[in-house]
């Protein structure tokens, strides 16, 4: 099973506004509201891919109840710890006329150490050696930035593979524990090492640094330019596919989901890479993180993968 953890879930409200103008009155042409947060998005994609998943995390208030009900309606198993306050709402403004997406993200409720201990107990009580645990997204106020590192170390001690998709200090500390797979985007990777990249070779060199602590696979998503996959035995480059961006909600999460699904299902590297790339691209092309499997399969046929070196 693929276990996901979302410390800072959200209700994602996607509003479509043609020719959006800041500082002016704008008319919404369409609106979608759904359960969100990076780990939850991962579980939703895994479910669509036909995989087995269970979502863990922290919820609060009526928005939290909405998220829990939404997952139940989708048939996704879940287990949450409820805290004081209200789960955040993130507004995504999609402007199809100018091909722009604007994100307005709330901070989320504060969390105390007791809440984290409760969640940790629930999480590690259910882990099995064949599971993959996906640790992704931001941490709310009150949570130690070393939380992912501690959980990766604990999971590895049980023989469980970990996937990490985070930013800032959560990423910096998390990679020290050597998760099985790390997936930063290019901006997160550049911030991590304090440098700018100007070529594919630059990205590959930086990605290789992620393998120094025991990580086996480093995946760097580069938006419309494609992505780079690096292991100790091979490097693969995926060309970007030009497309109209309808929403950026969950695109990276769909990629993480497909990577986790491919690894758990023992797909070969090329199949996994194509599935992950297609899942991310299909999500960008749809509103509300809801691409069909038919869309994903069609895009897979267009994905071009180049292996630069293999054993």
VEXSE-420722 format. One line per 2 residues: number of its first residue (from 1); for each residue x, z, y of N, C-alpha, C. Coordinates in nm, 3 decimals. Atoms other than C-alpha are relative to their C-alpha. Last residue first. Example, Ala and Ser with C-alpha at 12.3 -4.5 7.8 and 13.67 -1.06 7.14 Angstrom:
BEGIN
2) -0.082:-0.006:-0.119:1.367:0.714:-0.106:-0.077:0.073:0.109 ~ 0.089:0.000:-0.119:1.230:0.780:-0.450:0.090:0.000:0.120
This chain:
BEGIN
311) -0.094:-0.022:0.110:2.499:-1.629:0.020:-0.032:-0.095:-0.114 ~ 0.054:-0.077:0.112:2.311:-1.778:0.309:0.111:0.021:-0.102
309) -0.099:-0.041:0.099:2.395:-1.914:0.652:-0.068:0.081:-0.108 ~ -0.135:0.033:-0.046:2.215:-2.098:0.926:0.106:0.035:-0.102
307) -0.091:-0.105:0.049:1.872:-2.107:0.765:0.142:-0.041:0.035 ~ -0.136:0.047:0.029:1.642:-2.323:0.979:0.085:0.119:-0.043
305) -0.097:-0.107:0.019:1.266:-2.260:0.970:0.136:-0.060:-0.035 ~ -0.130:0.053:0.044:1.010:-2.501:1.110:0.101:0.112:-0.003
303) -0.115:-0.086:-0.024:0.650:-2.378:1.127:0.127:-0.063:-0.057 ~ -0.075:0.051:-0.114:0.390:-2.657:1.142:0.130:0.078:0.025
301) -0.048:0.135:0.033:0.244:-2.603:0.794:0.085:-0.059:0.112 ~ -0.114:-0.013:0.092:0.218:-2.232:0.869:0.061:-0.135:-0.033
299) -0.121:-0.016:-0.080:-0.005:-2.320:1.166:0.123:0.012:-0.089 ~ -0.028:0.127:-0.068:-0.276:-2.456:0.938:0.129:0.006:0.081
297) -0.051:0.095:0.100:-0.255:-2.150:0.713:0.034:-0.135:0.063 ~ -0.135:-0.042:0.040:-0.291:-1.912:1.008:0.061:-0.100:-0.097
295) -0.091:0.028:-0.111:-0.588:-2.103:1.149:0.144:0.033:-0.037 ~ -0.014:0.146:-0.003:-0.760:-2.098:0.808:0.094:-0.042:0.112
293) -0.106:0.033:0.094:-0.690:-1.725:0.786:0.020:-0.152:-0.008 ~ 0.047:0.019:0.137:-0.898:-1.686:1.100:0.119:-0.031:-0.090
291) -0.018:0.136:0.054:-0.754:-1.543:1.419:-0.049:-0.007:-0.144 ~ 0.089:0.035:0.110:-0.917:-1.223:1.550:0.023:-0.142:-0.054
289) -0.072:-0.028:0.125:-0.676:-1.036:1.780:-0.084:-0.035:-0.123 ~ 0.037:-0.120:0.070:-0.932:-1.026:2.065:0.063:0.019:-0.137
287) 0.036:-0.116:-0.079:-0.924:-1.381:2.192:-0.028:0.118:-0.092 ~ 0.137:-0.050:0.015:-0.739:-1.639:1.987:-0.024:0.118:0.093
285) 0.096:0.108:-0.023:-0.434:-1.864:2.037:-0.145:0.046:-0.008 ~ -0.012:0.041:-0.139:-0.191:-1.572:2.074:-0.108:-0.102:0.037
283) 0.058:-0.109:-0.078:-0.318:-1.441:1.740:0.005:-0.031:0.149 ~ 0.147:0.010:0.009:-0.254:-1.775:1.570:-0.067:0.107:0.084
281) 0.043:0.114:-0.081:0.107:-1.770:1.693:-0.152:-0.012:0.001 ~ -0.021:-0.031:-0.141:0.173:-1.421:1.556:-0.051:-0.110:0.091
279) 0.094:-0.106:-0.035:0.017:-1.499:1.218:0.012:0.037:0.147 ~ 0.133:0.059:-0.016:0.203:-1.830:1.197:-0.102:0.105:0.042
277) -0.001:0.084:-0.121:0.541:-1.669:1.259:-0.137:-0.058:0.027 ~ -0.011:-0.087:-0.117:0.476:-1.395:1.004:-0.006:-0.080:0.130
275) 0.125:-0.074:-0.013:0.351:-1.638:0.739:0.003:0.087:0.125 ~ 0.104:0.093:-0.046:0.644:-1.874:0.795:-0.133:0.071:0.022
273) -0.030:0.040:-0.138:0.899:-1.593:0.773:-0.109:-0.091:0.055 ~ 0.027:-0.115:-0.087:0.740:-1.446:0.460:0.021:-0.036:0.147
271) 0.146:-0.019:-0.004:0.729:-1.782:0.284:-0.037:0.113:0.096 ~ 0.057:0.109:-0.079:1.093:-1.850:0.377:-0.152:0.012:0.011
269) -0.026:-0.009:-0.145:1.208:-1.507:0.263:-0.065:-0.111:0.082 ~ -0.139:0.033:-0.030:1.035:-1.521:-0.080:0.022:-0.002:0.151
267) -0.013:0.141:-0.034:0.708:-1.334:-0.118:0.147:-0.030:0.027 ~ -0.118:0.064:0.058:0.742:-0.996:-0.287:-0.001:-0.152:0.019
265) 0.050:0.094:0.101:0.388:-0.882:-0.198:0.111:-0.078:-0.069 ~ 0.072:-0.078:0.101:0.522:-0.575:-0.014:-0.048:-0.088:-0.114
263) -0.097:-0.082:0.072:0.777:-0.790:0.169:-0.068:0.077:-0.112 ~ -0.088:0.088:0.078:0.522:-1.054:0.263:0.100:0.077:-0.082
261) 0.078:0.054:0.112:0.263:-0.793:0.369:0.089:-0.087:-0.090 ~ 0.020:-0.111:0.094:0.517:-0.609:0.585:-0.074:-0.047:-0.124
259) -0.131:-0.033:0.057:0.626:-0.933:0.750:-0.015:0.108:-0.106 ~ -0.032:0.105:0.097:0.263:-1.038:0.795:0.136:0.022:-0.064
257) 0.090:-0.012:0.115:0.175:-0.707:0.960:0.035:-0.102:-0.108 ~ -0.045:-0.116:0.078:0.480:-0.713:1.186:-0.085:0.015:-0.126
255) -0.128:0.039:0.061:0.387:-1.064:1.302:0.053:0.112:-0.089 ~ 0.035:0.091:0.110:0.027:-0.961:1.361:0.125:-0.045:-0.073
253) 0.051:-0.084:0.110:0.157:-0.665:1.564:-0.037:-0.086:-0.120 ~ -0.115:-0.058:0.069:0.364:-0.898:1.780:-0.041:0.084:-0.118
251) -0.079:0.110:0.055:0.051:-1.098:1.861:0.123:0.051:-0.076 ~ -0.023:-0.003:0.144:-0.176:-0.793:1.890:0.087:-0.109:-0.057
249) 0.035:-0.121:0.074:-0.318:-0.861:2.235:0.030:-0.017:-0.149 ~ -0.122:-0.050:0.064:-0.130:-1.151:2.396:-0.027:0.125:-0.084
247) -0.015:-0.145:-0.009:-0.452:-1.335:2.471:0.129:0.040:-0.071 ~ 0.131:-0.056:-0.034:-0.556:-1.697:2.530:0.008:0.151:0.016
245) 0.009:-0.144:0.021:-0.205:-1.845:2.543:-0.137:0.048:0.047 ~ 0.067:-0.065:-0.112:-0.228:-2.221:2.506:-0.017:0.148:-0.032
243) 0.142:-0.026:0.018:0.026:-2.347:2.255:-0.057:0.061:0.128 ~ 0.069:0.001:-0.128:0.376:-2.483:2.221:-0.149:0.015:-0.022
241) 0.105:0.103:-0.003:0.523:-2.381:1.887:-0.071:0.008:0.134 ~ 0.128:-0.035:-0.058:0.852:-2.192:1.892:-0.097:-0.117:-0.003
239) 0.031:0.066:-0.126:1.128:-2.288:1.651:-0.137:0.044:0.051 ~ 0.132:0.065:0.000:1.214:-2.034:1.384:-0.024:-0.060:0.138
237) 0.054:0.025:-0.134:1.578:-1.942:1.327:-0.131:-0.076:-0.013 ~ 0.100:0.107:-0.009:1.705:-1.786:1.005:-0.053:-0.008:0.142
235) 0.062:0.003:-0.132:2.022:-1.587:0.939:-0.099:-0.115:0.003 ~ 0.046:0.126:-0.058:2.149:-1.496:0.594:-0.062:0.022:0.139
233) -0.035:0.116:0.081:2.340:-1.241:0.386:-0.050:-0.133:0.056 ~ -0.144:0.004:0.027:2.360:-0.928:0.603:0.042:-0.123:-0.080
231) -0.035:-0.097:0.104:2.014:-0.998:0.741:0.150:-0.007:-0.021 ~ -0.140:-0.024:0.036:1.895:-1.166:1.061:0.009:0.104:-0.112
229) 0.000:-0.094:0.113:1.565:-1.330:1.153:0.143:0.015:-0.048 ~ -0.124:-0.002:0.076:1.533:-1.501:1.494:-0.008:0.109:-0.106
227) -0.048:-0.129:0.048:1.212:-1.598:1.670:0.127:-0.016:-0.082 ~ -0.008:-0.020:0.144:1.037:-1.874:1.861:0.050:0.137:-0.037
225) -0.125:0.057:0.051:1.103:-1.990:2.217:0.017:0.021:-0.151 ~ 0.018:0.143:0.026:0.737:-1.936:2.314:0.126:-0.067:-0.054
223) 0.111:0.066:-0.066:0.786:-1.563:2.277:-0.011:-0.146:-0.039 ~ -0.043:0.051:-0.131:1.132:-1.455:2.165:-0.110:-0.080:0.070
221) 0.096:0.100:-0.047:1.057:-1.238:1.862:0.034:-0.037:0.144 ~ 0.013:0.001:-0.145:1.363:-1.068:1.716:-0.098:-0.110:0.040
219) 0.080:0.114:-0.044:1.357:-0.975:1.348:-0.019:0.012:0.151 ~ 0.029:-0.010:-0.142:1.623:-0.751:1.197:-0.072:-0.127:0.043
217) 0.056:0.119:-0.064:1.624:-0.708:0.818:-0.026:0.031:0.148 ~ -0.025:0.119:0.081:1.832:-0.469:0.606:-0.049:-0.129:0.066
215) 0.115:0.091:-0.004:1.867:-0.172:0.841:0.034:-0.128:-0.075 ~ 0.064:0.011:0.130:2.152:0.052:0.725:-0.126:-0.084:-0.003
213) 0.036:-0.132:0.052:2.292:0.188:1.050:-0.074:-0.007:-0.134 ~ -0.114:-0.089:0.016:2.485:-0.124:1.156:-0.033:0.134:-0.065
211) -0.025:-0.021:0.142:2.201:-0.370:1.091:0.106:0.107:-0.026 ~ 0.108:-0.082:0.054:2.064:-0.349:1.446:0.022:0.033:-0.147
209) -0.032:-0.140:-0.028:2.401:-0.474:1.572:-0.106:0.094:-0.058 ~ -0.091:-0.048:0.104:2.332:-0.805:1.397:0.036:0.147:0.021
207) 0.081:-0.038:0.116:2.035:-0.856:1.629:0.086:0.057:-0.112 ~ 0.063:-0.129:-0.029:2.267:-0.853:1.930:-0.079:0.050:-0.120
205) -0.105:-0.102:-0.008:2.487:-1.126:1.783:-0.058:0.138:0.027 ~ -0.045:-0.030:0.136:2.183:-1.331:1.679:0.105:0.111:0.001
203) 0.106:-0.077:0.065:2.032:-1.309:2.028:0.044:0.041:-0.141 ~ 0.001:-0.133:-0.061:2.360:-1.421:2.189:-0.103:0.090:-0.069
201) -0.115:-0.073:0.055:2.385:-1.710:1.941:0.008:0.142:0.057 ~ 0.039:-0.050:0.133:2.033:-1.818:2.037:0.113:0.080:-0.063
199) 0.001:0.102:0.106:2.148:-1.846:2.396:-0.047:0.064:-0.130 ~ 0.014:0.133:-0.060:2.138:-1.670:2.731:-0.004:-0.112:-0.104
197) -0.036:0.105:0.095:2.092:-1.306:2.635:-0.028:-0.136:0.063 ~ 0.089:0.116:0.000:2.098:-1.032:2.896:0.050:-0.100:-0.103
195) -0.059:0.131:-0.026:2.259:-0.693:2.836:-0.109:-0.106:0.007 ~ -0.037:0.015:-0.140:2.171:-0.324:2.843:0.067:-0.130:0.035
193) -0.146:0.012:-0.013:2.182:-0.275:2.465:0.046:-0.026:0.143 ~ -0.069:-0.092:0.091:1.829:-0.142:2.416:0.150:-0.001:0.021
191) 0.001:-0.134:-0.061:1.695:-0.320:2.724:0.077:0.100:-0.086 ~ -0.090:0.003:-0.116:1.805:-0.656:2.581:0.006:0.135:0.069
189) -0.138:0.004:0.051:1.643:-0.577:2.246:0.100:0.000:0.115 ~ -0.030:-0.133:0.053:1.316:-0.472:2.411:0.144:0.006:-0.051
187) -0.015:-0.090:-0.116:1.313:-0.792:2.616:0.034:0.141:-0.044 ~ -0.128:0.026:-0.066:1.382:-1.010:2.310:0.023:0.094:0.117
185) 0.002:0.130:-0.066:1.103:-0.856:2.106:0.128:-0.013:0.082 ~ 0.018:-0.003:-0.145:1.197:-0.577:1.871:-0.030:-0.141:0.051
183) 0.047:0.120:-0.068:1.127:-0.597:1.499:-0.020:0.023:0.150 ~ 0.022:-0.029:-0.141:1.326:-0.357:1.278:-0.045:-0.129:0.069
181) 0.016:0.115:-0.088:1.312:-0.367:0.898:-0.027:0.049:0.142 ~ -0.018:0.123:0.081:1.431:-0.124:0.630:-0.006:-0.124:0.088
179) 0.124:0.050:0.063:1.470:0.161:0.881:0.026:-0.131:-0.074 ~ -0.013:0.115:0.091:1.829:0.283:0.935:-0.130:-0.041:-0.068
177) 0.038:-0.043:0.136:1.785:0.635:1.077:0.004:-0.117:-0.099 ~ -0.107:-0.085:0.052:1.978:0.546:1.394:-0.028:0.045:-0.143
175) -0.095:0.084:0.074:1.732:0.262:1.446:0.116:0.080:-0.056 ~ 0.052:0.045:0.129:1.462:0.515:1.535:0.099:-0.080:-0.081
173) -0.019:-0.105:0.098:1.664:0.683:1.810:-0.044:-0.044:-0.140 ~ -0.141:-0.041:0.001:1.703:0.370:2.018:0.027:0.106:-0.106
171) -0.077:0.100:0.074:1.359:0.238:1.927:0.145:0.044:-0.016 ~ 0.054:0.000:0.136:1.176:0.554:2.034:0.075:-0.099:-0.088
169) -0.064:-0.108:0.074:1.409:0.579:2.336:-0.051:0.009:-0.144 ~ -0.063:-0.111:-0.070:1.300:0.242:2.469:0.064:0.101:-0.092
167) -0.077:0.034:-0.119:1.070:0.025:2.262:0.067:0.126:0.053 ~ 0.016:-0.092:-0.112:0.908:0.028:1.919:0.089:-0.045:0.115
165) 0.026:0.090:-0.113:0.852:-0.177:1.606:-0.030:0.087:0.120 ~ 0.002:-0.059:-0.134:0.997:-0.002:1.302:-0.020:-0.107:0.105
163) -0.005:0.107:-0.099:0.926:-0.090:0.938:-0.017:0.063:0.137 ~ 0.060:-0.019:-0.132:1.006:0.173:0.677:0.019:-0.124:0.087
161) -0.054:0.092:-0.101:1.069:0.149:0.302:-0.077:0.014:0.131 ~ 0.100:0.085:-0.064:0.979:0.457:0.095:0.066:-0.086:0.107
159) -0.013:0.135:0.052:1.234:0.607:-0.146:-0.098:-0.099:0.061 ~ 0.097:0.017:0.106:1.120:0.964:-0.078:0.004:-0.141:-0.059
157) -0.034:-0.101:0.100:1.434:1.042:0.124:-0.096:-0.005:-0.119 ~ -0.110:0.055:0.081:1.367:0.715:0.305:0.041:0.098:-0.109
155) 0.057:0.102:0.088:1.032:0.856:0.421:0.108:-0.059:-0.091 ~ 0.080:-0.067:0.102:1.191:1.172:0.561:-0.057:-0.099:-0.101
153) -0.091:-0.076:0.086:1.464:0.983:0.747:-0.077:0.065:-0.115 ~ -0.072:0.100:0.080:1.208:0.735:0.882:0.095:0.071:-0.098
151) 0.089:0.049:0.106:0.983:1.023:0.990:0.068:-0.105:-0.087 ~ 0.024:-0.107:0.097:1.261:1.199:1.180:-0.086:-0.050:-0.115
149) -0.125:-0.024:0.073:1.373:0.878:1.351:-0.021:0.105:-0.109 ~ -0.014:0.108:0.098:1.015:0.793:1.442:0.128:0.018:-0.082
147) 0.099:-0.010:0.107:0.962:1.134:1.603:0.016:-0.109:-0.105 ~ -0.069:0.015:0.128:1.287:1.133:1.803:-0.095:-0.001:-0.119
145) -0.041:0.140:0.016:1.105:1.065:2.129:0.079:-0.024:-0.129 ~ -0.145:0.019:-0.006:0.934:1.405:2.097:0.037:-0.144:-0.030
143) -0.061:0.034:0.128:0.559:1.387:2.153:0.149:-0.028:0.019 ~ -0.013:-0.118:0.084:0.408:1.574:2.448:0.066:-0.025:-0.133
141) -0.065:-0.114:-0.064:0.280:1.272:2.637:0.001:0.119:-0.097 ~ 0.066:-0.063:-0.114:0.174:0.993:2.403:0.082:0.116:0.055
139) 0.038:-0.137:0.034:0.413:0.790:2.184:-0.065:0.065:0.123 ~ -0.044:-0.109:-0.087:0.436:0.415:2.215:-0.045:0.135:-0.053
137) 0.069:-0.032:-0.123:0.401:0.153:1.945:0.055:0.120:0.073 ~ 0.002:0.098:-0.108:0.498:0.112:1.583:-0.073:0.053:0.122
135) -0.001:-0.089:-0.116:0.589:0.297:1.268:0.013:-0.087:0.124 ~ -0.024:0.071:-0.125:0.493:0.088:0.964:-0.015:0.098:0.115
133) 0.057:-0.069:-0.115:0.524:0.264:0.627:0.041:-0.073:0.127 ~ -0.076:0.031:-0.121:0.572:0.054:0.315:-0.069:0.072:0.114
131) 0.063:0.021:-0.130:0.448:0.193:-0.014:0.101:-0.048:0.103 ~ 0.025:0.143:-0.019:0.597:0.142:-0.359:-0.061:-0.031:0.136
129) -0.125:0.076:-0.008:0.756:0.488:-0.358:-0.021:-0.150:0.023 ~ -0.055:0.028:0.132:0.427:0.663:-0.276:0.120:-0.092:0.012
127) -0.100:0.106:0.019:0.316:0.827:0.048:0.044:-0.011:-0.146 ~ 0.056:0.116:0.071:-0.011:1.027:0.053:0.103:-0.108:-0.033
125) 0.072:-0.041:0.119:0.110:1.378:0.139:-0.046:-0.121:-0.082 ~ -0.095:-0.010:0.110:0.364:1.232:0.376:-0.064:0.050:-0.129
123) -0.074:0.123:0.026:0.102:1.109:0.619:0.086:0.011:-0.126 ~ 0.092:0.099:0.057:-0.143:1.399:0.608:0.076:-0.123:-0.045
121) 0.041:-0.052:0.130:0.139:1.650:0.664:-0.092:-0.100:-0.070 ~ -0.113:0.017:0.091:0.288:1.443:0.945:-0.036:0.046:-0.142
119) -0.007:0.142:0.035:-0.051:1.422:1.115:0.112:-0.025:-0.100 ~ 0.116:0.033:0.081:-0.096:1.799:1.105:0.004:-0.145:-0.047
117) -0.022:-0.059:0.132:0.259:1.856:1.227:-0.116:-0.030:-0.094 ~ -0.096:0.084:0.070:0.204:1.613:1.513:0.026:0.053:-0.141
115) 0.069:0.126:0.035:-0.111:1.796:1.621:0.093:-0.091:-0.080 ~ 0.088:-0.029:0.113:0.070:2.131:1.609:-0.074:-0.125:-0.047
113) -0.078:0.003:0.124:0.343:1.990:1.831:-0.087:0.026:-0.123 ~ -0.087:-0.115:0.019:0.097:1.917:2.112:0.066:-0.007:-0.138
111) -0.001:-0.046:0.139:-0.049:1.582:2.219:0.095:0.119:-0.011 ~ -0.119:-0.077:0.037:-0.147:1.467:2.568:-0.016:0.053:-0.142
109) 0.005:-0.147:-0.010:-0.419:1.204:2.591:0.132:0.065:-0.037 ~ 0.044:-0.069:0.122:-0.356:0.831:2.657:0.006:0.150:0.016
107) -0.104:-0.077:0.070:-0.144:0.659:2.923:-0.043:0.066:-0.130 ~ 0.008:-0.143:-0.032:-0.386:0.381:3.031:0.105:0.078:-0.081
105) -0.001:-0.096:0.110:-0.280:0.016:3.002:-0.005:0.145:0.050 ~ 0.014:-0.125:-0.074:-0.367:-0.266:3.243:-0.019:0.110:-0.105
103) 0.031:-0.121:0.076:-0.241:-0.593:3.093:-0.008:0.121:0.094 ~ -0.040:-0.121:-0.072:-0.257:-0.928:3.274:-0.046:0.122:-0.078
101) 0.063:-0.120:0.054:-0.264:-1.255:3.076:0.056:0.121:0.074 ~ -0.065:-0.127:-0.026:-0.193:-1.593:3.236:-0.080:0.114:-0.063
99) -0.073:-0.035:0.122:-0.274:-1.952:3.136:0.082:0.128:0.019 ~ -0.142:-0.008:-0.036:-0.375:-2.040:3.494:0.090:0.038:-0.118
97) -0.028:0.106:-0.098:-0.725:-2.160:3.400:0.150:-0.005:0.033 ~ -0.029:0.127:0.065:-0.744:-1.952:3.082:0.032:-0.113:0.095
95) 0.038:0.107:-0.094:-0.713:-1.622:3.274:0.036:-0.135:-0.062 ~ -0.047:0.132:0.043:-0.709:-1.333:3.026:-0.056:-0.106:0.094
93) 0.067:0.105:-0.076:-0.739:-0.983:3.172:0.061:-0.134:-0.038 ~ -0.080:0.122:0.003:-0.648:-0.720:2.913:-0.078:-0.109:0.073
91) 0.070:0.119:-0.046:-0.786:-0.372:2.978:0.098:-0.118:0.002 ~ -0.090:0.098:-0.059:-0.650:-0.082:2.775:-0.078:-0.127:0.033
89) 0.055:0.135:0.001:-0.878:0.217:2.711:0.099:-0.092:0.070 ~ -0.010:0.091:-0.114:-0.719:0.550:2.624:-0.076:-0.131:-0.022
87) -0.087:0.113:0.035:-0.834:0.803:2.366:-0.007:-0.104:0.112 ~ 0.068:0.125:0.029:-1.004:1.092:2.545:0.104:-0.107:-0.034
85) -0.010:0.110:-0.094:-0.911:1.458:2.582:-0.077:-0.123:-0.045 ~ 0.079:-0.014:-0.121:-0.836:1.720:2.317:0.017:-0.122:0.091
83) -0.058:-0.089:-0.100:-0.695:1.611:1.982:-0.095:0.008:0.120 ~ 0.065:0.001:-0.131:-0.834:1.456:1.663:0.061:0.105:0.092
81) 0.005:-0.135:-0.055:-0.602:1.389:1.368:-0.063:-0.012:0.139 ~ -0.046:-0.031:-0.134:-0.675:1.062:1.190:-0.005:0.150:0.028
79) -0.006:-0.145:-0.007:-0.708:0.925:0.838:0.063:0.038:0.134 ~ -0.064:-0.061:-0.116:-0.801:0.565:0.769:-0.005:0.152:-0.009
77) -0.014:-0.144:0.023:-0.910:0.319:0.501:0.078:0.062:0.116 ~ -0.139:-0.047:-0.003:-0.996:-0.022:0.644:0.003:0.152:-0.018
75) -0.042:-0.034:0.135:-1.333:-0.165:0.537:0.145:0.046:-0.007 ~ -0.089:0.105:0.049:-1.387:-0.342:0.868:0.048:0.027:-0.144
73) 0.078:0.122:0.011:-1.689:-0.124:0.948:0.082:-0.116:-0.056 ~ 0.089:-0.015:0.115:-1.479:0.183:0.874:-0.082:-0.125:-0.023
71) -0.084:0.017:0.119:-1.212:0.061:1.114:-0.084:0.012:-0.127 ~ -0.038:0.142:0.007:-1.474:0.016:1.386:0.084:-0.027:-0.124
69) 0.114:0.075:0.054:-1.620:0.361:1.316:0.034:-0.147:-0.017 ~ 0.016:-0.039:0.140:-1.279:0.525:1.363:-0.116:-0.076:-0.065
67) -0.108:0.060:0.078:-1.214:0.331:1.683:-0.018:0.030:-0.149 ~ 0.025:0.145:0.005:-1.553:0.422:1.831:0.105:-0.069:-0.087
65) 0.108:0.020:0.097:-1.499:0.788:1.740:-0.034:-0.148:-0.016 ~ -0.057:-0.020:0.133:-1.167:0.780:1.924:-0.103:-0.022:-0.109
63) -0.076:0.122:0.029:-1.335:0.632:2.229:0.066:0.008:-0.137 ~ 0.093:0.104:0.043:-1.589:0.914:2.214:0.072:-0.132:-0.031
61) 0.123:0.031:-0.071:-1.321:1.182:2.230:-0.085:-0.112:-0.058 ~ 0.065:-0.101:-0.084:-0.969:1.182:2.094:-0.131:-0.055:0.055
59) 0.115:0.046:-0.077:-0.764:1.004:1.829:-0.056:0.115:0.083 ~ 0.057:-0.108:-0.081:-0.421:1.045:1.668:-0.110:-0.058:0.087
57) -0.026:-0.009:-0.142:-0.292:0.824:1.389:-0.068:0.118:0.065 ~ -0.011:-0.138:-0.044:-0.306:0.701:1.033:0.023:0.002:0.151
55) -0.043:-0.028:-0.137:-0.426:0.363:0.908:-0.002:0.149:0.028 ~ 0.067:-0.121:-0.045:-0.440:0.271:0.538:0.059:0.037:0.135
53) -0.058:-0.074:-0.111:-0.361:-0.073:0.402:-0.080:0.126:0.028 ~ 0.055:-0.135:0.001:-0.408:-0.293:0.096:0.069:0.082:0.110
51) -0.082:-0.111:0.044:-0.341:-0.662:0.154:-0.073:0.133:0.005 ~ 0.034:-0.038:0.136:-0.581:-0.955:0.167:0.081:0.114:-0.055
49) -0.091:0.070:0.091:-0.433:-1.124:0.473:-0.030:0.032:-0.146 ~ 0.039:0.141:0.002:-0.736:-1.013:0.675:0.087:-0.082:-0.095
47) 0.130:0.011:0.067:-0.670:-0.651:0.576:-0.044:-0.145:-0.008 ~ -0.028:-0.014:0.144:-0.304:-0.687:0.672:-0.129:-0.013:-0.079
45) -0.055:0.127:0.047:-0.416:-0.816:1.013:0.029:0.005:-0.150 ~ 0.106:0.101:-0.006:-0.642:-0.516:1.075:0.049:-0.135:-0.052
43) 0.092:-0.021:0.114:-0.374:-0.273:0.956:-0.109:-0.106:-0.003 ~ -0.072:0.038:0.122:-0.120:-0.418:1.201:-0.092:0.013:-0.121
41) -0.002:0.146:0.004:-0.370:-0.397:1.488:0.071:-0.051:-0.126 ~ 0.136:0.040:0.038:-0.422:-0.030:1.402:-0.010:-0.152:-0.006
39) 0.014:-0.021:0.144:-0.047:0.022:1.413:-0.136:-0.040:-0.051 ~ -0.083:0.090:0.078:-0.021:-0.140:1.756:-0.015:0.018:-0.152
37) -0.119:-0.079:0.024:-0.318:0.022:1.927:0.081:-0.073:-0.105 ~ -0.134:0.051:-0.019:-0.662:-0.129:1.917:0.106:0.107:-0.010
35) -0.099:-0.103:0.029:-1.025:-0.090:1.816:0.140:-0.060:0.012 ~ -0.032:-0.029:0.139:-1.237:-0.358:1.978:0.102:0.111:-0.011
33) -0.046:-0.139:0.010:-1.414:-0.468:2.297:0.025:0.031:-0.148 ~ -0.009:-0.047:0.137:-1.455:-0.837:2.387:0.053:0.143:0.001
31) -0.068:-0.128:0.022:-1.571:-0.976:2.721:-0.005:0.038:-0.148 ~ 0.016:-0.045:0.138:-1.670:-1.321:2.850:0.077:0.130:-0.017
29) 0.077:0.100:0.074:-1.713:-1.498:3.183:-0.027:0.041:-0.144 ~ -0.038:0.005:0.141:-1.610:-1.200:3.396:-0.089:-0.102:-0.070
27) 0.114:-0.002:0.091:-1.653:-1.268:3.766:0.048:-0.017:-0.144 ~ -0.014:0.092:0.113:-1.371:-1.176:4.004:-0.119:0.016:-0.093
25) 0.107:-0.021:0.097:-1.402:-1.020:4.352:0.013:-0.107:-0.109 ~ 0.125:0.071:-0.027:-1.065:-1.044:4.523:-0.106:0.040:-0.102
23) 0.048:-0.032:-0.134:-0.750:-0.833:4.552:-0.128:-0.068:0.039 ~ -0.015:-0.141:-0.036:-0.587:-0.999:4.251:-0.048:0.022:0.143
21) -0.073:-0.021:-0.125:-0.724:-1.347:4.176:0.002:0.150:0.031 ~ -0.005:-0.138:-0.047:-0.830:-1.455:3.826:0.085:0.012:0.126
19) -0.070:-0.001:-0.130:-0.879:-1.832:3.791:-0.003:0.139:0.064 ~ -0.057:0.128:-0.040:-1.133:-1.804:3.505:0.057:0.010:0.142
17) 0.035:0.032:-0.139:-1.182:-1.444:3.398:0.069:-0.131:0.036 ~ -0.042:0.136:-0.032:-1.187:-1.351:3.029:-0.053:-0.034:0.139
15) 0.094:0.068:-0.090:-1.204:-0.976:2.974:0.057:-0.137:0.035 ~ -0.051:0.129:-0.043:-1.039:-0.811:2.673:-0.106:-0.068:0.086
13) 0.106:0.075:-0.066:-1.117:-0.441:2.635:0.061:-0.129:0.055 ~ -0.045:0.119:-0.072:-0.886:-0.280:2.381:-0.121:-0.074:0.055
11) 0.110:0.096:0.004:-0.991:0.073:2.286:0.047:-0.118:0.084 ~ 0.073:0.037:-0.120:-0.659:0.240:2.239:-0.125:-0.079:-0.037
9) 0.097:0.109:0.015:-0.435:0.412:1.987:-0.071:-0.029:0.132 ~ 0.068:0.017:-0.127:-0.132:0.623:2.090:-0.100:-0.116:-0.008
7) 0.002:-0.126:-0.073:0.032:0.771:1.781:-0.083:-0.010:0.128 ~ 0.021:0.029:-0.142:-0.056:0.474:1.563:-0.015:0.131:0.074
5) 0.016:-0.119:-0.083:0.084:0.498:1.210:-0.013:-0.043:0.146 ~ -0.032:0.016:-0.142:0.043:0.227:0.950:-0.024:0.130:0.074
3) 0.049:-0.109:-0.083:0.066:0.259:0.571:0.039:-0.026:0.145 ~ -0.071:0.000:-0.128:0.106:-0.055:0.362:-0.066:0.102:0.091
1) 0.084:0.000:-0.120:0.000:0.000:0.000:0.088:0.000:0.125
